[in-house]
Amino acid sequence: MMHDSGGVQMARALKHAALCLMLLPRFLLAAVMLWLLDFLCIRKKVLLKMGETPDSPDDPPVCVADSNKMFTLESLRAVWYGQKLDFLKSAHLGHTAPNTEVVLVQDRRQVRILDCMKGKRPLILNFGSCS
């Protein structure tokens, strides 16, 4: 019994490691883009400070502070989480749609979406509002 749970844990760990390796390039690209945006804003601030004259009241001040940087730990966590959600979703553009369970309102029973198709007619789903 203990050996089986160890095998399951090992399989989960390998699956998680493979997922991390697949997501890492996309994550690093997004992180570099965030860093570049911060770098460009800071560079702009420095260049404006160097060429600034004291008699320029028309130009608004450029403010780049620690509170409005894009390359932060919180933003990197959000990027990682978003990449993970996008990768693990069941519907992908260009692939067949997932055949998920739905509840028929009239019968109050659960069926698969594709069970509602009739012949070769296209299935149209209406996600309307009840309010």
C-alpha positions in Angstrom: 0.0 0.0 0.0 2.8 2.4 0.9 4.6 1.6 -2.4 1.5 2.5 -4.4 1.2 6.0 -2.8 4.9 6.6 -3.4 4.4 5.7 -7.1 1.4 8.1 -7.4 3.4 10.9 -5.7 6.3 10.3 -8.0 4.0 10.4 -11.0 2.5 13.7 -9.8 6.0 15.1 -9.2 7.1 14.1 -12.7 4.0 15.6 -14.2 4.5 18.9 -12.3 8.2 19.0 -13.4 7.3 18.4 -17.0 4.7 21.2 -16.8 7.2 23.6 -15.3 9.7 22.8 -18.1 7.1 23.4 -20.8 5.9 26.7 -19.2 9.4 28.1 -18.4 10.2 29.6 -21.9 6.8 31.4 -22.1 7.2 32.6 -18.5 10.7 33.9 -19.1 9.7 35.7 -22.2 6.9 37.5 -20.3 9.2 38.3 -17.5 11.7 39.9 -19.9 9.0 42.0 -21.4 7.9 43.3 -18.0 11.5 44.1 -17.2 12.0 45.9 -20.5 8.9 48.0 -19.9 10.3 49.0 -16.5 13.7 49.7 -17.9 12.3 51.9 -20.7 10.3 53.9 -18.1 13.3 54.4 -15.8 15.5 55.3 -18.8 13.0 57.9 -19.9 12.9 59.4 -16.4 16.7 59.6 -16.2 17.0 61.2 -19.7 14.3 63.7 -18.9 16.0 64.6 -15.6 19.4 65.1 -17.3 17.9 67.4 -20.0 15.4 69.1 -17.7 15.4 72.8 -17.4 14.0 74.5 -14.3 11.7 76.7 -16.4 9.5 73.9 -17.9 6.2 74.1 -16.1 4.2 72.8 -19.1 5.6 69.3 -19.0 4.0 67.0 -16.4 6.5 65.2 -14.1 7.4 61.6 -15.0 7.0 59.4 -12.0 8.5 56.0 -11.8 8.4 54.7 -8.2 8.6 51.3 -6.6 4.8 51.3 -6.3 4.2 51.4 -10.0 6.8 49.1 -11.4 5.7 46.2 -13.6 8.5 43.8 -12.9 7.5 42.8 -9.3 7.2 39.4 -7.6 3.4 39.8 -7.6 3.3 40.4 -11.3 5.6 37.5 -12.0 3.3 35.2 -9.9 0.3 36.4 -11.9 2.1 35.8 -15.1 3.0 32.2 -14.0 -0.5 31.5 -12.8 -2.0 32.8 -16.1 0.4 30.8 -18.2 -0.4 27.7 -16.2 -4.2 28.2 -16.5 -3.9 28.8 -20.3 -1.8 25.7 -20.8 -4.1 23.4 -18.7 -7.4 24.6 -20.2 -9.4 21.9 -21.9 -10.4 23.9 -25.0 -7.8 25.0 -27.5 -8.2 27.0 -30.7 -8.2 24.8 -33.7 -8.9 21.6 -31.8 -12.1 19.7 -31.2 -14.3 21.1 -28.4 -14.4 19.3 -25.1 -17.6 17.2 -24.7 -18.5 18.4 -21.3 -21.6 17.7 -19.2 -24.5 20.1 -19.2 -27.9 20.1 -17.5 -31.0 20.1 -19.8 -33.3 22.7 -18.3 -36.5 21.0 -19.5 -35.6 17.5 -18.1 -33.3 18.5 -15.3 -30.9 15.7 -16.3 -27.2 15.7 -17.1 -26.1 14.9 -20.7 -23.0 15.5 -22.8 -23.0 18.5 -25.1 -22.6 16.4 -28.2 -25.6 14.3 -27.2 -27.7 17.3 -28.1 -26.7 17.3 -31.8 -29.2 16.1 -34.3 -27.7 14.7 -37.5 -25.1 16.9 -39.2 -26.8 20.1 -38.1 -24.5 22.5 -36.3 -25.0 22.7 -32.5 -25.6 26.3 -31.3 -25.1 27.1 -27.7 -26.8 30.2 -26.3 -25.2 31.6 -23.1 -28.0 34.1 -22.4 -28.7 36.0 -19.3 -31.6 35.1 -17.0 -32.0 38.6 -15.6 
